[in-house]
Amino acid sequence: MATLTNEQIEQKKQLLAEKMKEAKAIYDELVEAGAIELSDEDLDGASGGAMSFIHEQFHML
């Protein structure tokens, strides 16, 4: 297991949060363009529930 300093951990957490936002924006754009259909699970999380869950789990680390 790699050893990271507290500063490196915080930087990586910030980078992950930024990448998650970028990925969600790309996904939303593809859904809006009709390139991806929303599944029932996606529709359940459309209010942000899915990303909120990931965000909560991420902050528990």
N, C-alpha and C positions, 0 to 999 in steps of 0.2 A: 504494500500500500504506500502511495506517495505521501510524503510529509509536506504539508503546506503551512505557511505562516498565517496568522489571523488576517493580515492585510491581503494576502493572496486569496484566501477564502472569500473575503468580502468582495474583492475584484471579480472573482469567478461567479459569485452569486449575482452581482450586478450585470455581468456579461450574459449570464443565463436569462435573467429577467428581460434584458433587451432583445435577445434572440427569440424568446417566447413571444414578445410583442410583434416582432417582425414576422414570425411564422404565422401568427394569428391574422395579421393584416394580409398576408399573401393568401392564406386559406379563405378569408372572407371575400377577397377579390375574386378568387376562382369560383366560389359559391355564387356570388352576384352575377358572374359572367355565364353561369349555367354549366360550367365545366365539371363541377362536383355537385352531386345531389346530397342534401342533408338526410342523414339516417334518422330513425326515431330517436336514437340516443343523442344525436346532435341537436335535434329539435328540443329535447328535454333540457339540454344545457345551453340553449340559445340565449338565455338571459345572462349568460356569463358564469353559470354554475360550474361547468367543466373547468374553465380556466381558474376560477376561484378555488376549486378543489386542489388543482395542481399547485397554485400559489400557496395555499395553506400548507400543503405537504412539504413544499420547498422550504418554507420558513421554519418548519419543525426540525430540520436537520441541524 
